[in-house]
């Protein structure tokens, strides 16, 4: 009898050990959210997933000025990075979503993105034995609007980065982590360049809405935040983007107008050179910054130093110049 | 003699805040921290992400500082140590920056021992 008990216990232990190594199913909300994020099941055509536009290699942003979604339909705004959203207080360029959960569902229903009504998405997930089981395990419920949003948002909240050369310099006090040029750039960022006045905080955004001068009511006619608030003062305002990993999230601005960081800095140096007839441009940008070429380069070098090491390693393998922070 | 005592007090208080301090995890899971350095500079961070830095001075129990936010305006707070000087909080004295004032007033920091880093 004793032998039998020992054999049973041993067999059970082996089974438990094997299942620990072979069970790749997500065991929590974020794990489920990750599956959903990469699964085209949430688009009408079953060809578009969140990751189609939020590409992991590019800090969960897109490389196109505006992304293409369902049936190759073209969006109207640049895909922002889905990383470092934990501390954000509003979502989308115009801030129309107040929570990450609210944000998570919108692209699924958007006709130019995934074009699938949430009710249909839920039916699909309920019919899918894998998802149905996972939702029951994690939420003790079948897929619902709420727990679908909760899962995707939980995954997005895991996409935090805090291991850039800049972080090593500031958090770990490693004075060699960034170059002299990047350090000068940081001083300019906080001073002459005025960048910090909008890009303040742990993710380099004060979570505000600003009109930087990319609206002239003619060719440049996206009125941004005003559509959400109905307030005329908000015309042409967009959410200040996070600058973490900014070197790999080109193109830039709500419309993807600028292809490089150099172009962005040149624009801020004298916005009226690019769009002379801008309407309601922020008072911070009414006068040229008068940054020299070297100063502009220093700011660019500083911005590159905000790239998380996980991306630098990848770029190193591909001999990309991003590593010169 | 008074000057010497004042300088001595200053040094002792300065030494007391030098090092790394952190809040407990907030309900949203965030941890805020400050590193007061010996060269009178400091670094603030949230979840290991630096968000502002600046310089500070200690005068007895009063902390004066400027940082990269709040348009470079100086703030003054009285530091209240407790729990065997392993914890501290800030009492408002002067700060023209409303957002910073709100953050400072509710912050309670605990000293992080070097071997815990």
Interface residues (C-beta under 8 A of the other chain):
Chain A: X86 X87 X160 X162 X166 X167 X170 X171 X173 X190 X196 X197 X200 X201 X202 X203 X244
Chain B: X29 X30 X35 X37 X43 X45 X46 X47 X48 X49 X50 X51 X52 X53 X68 X69 X71
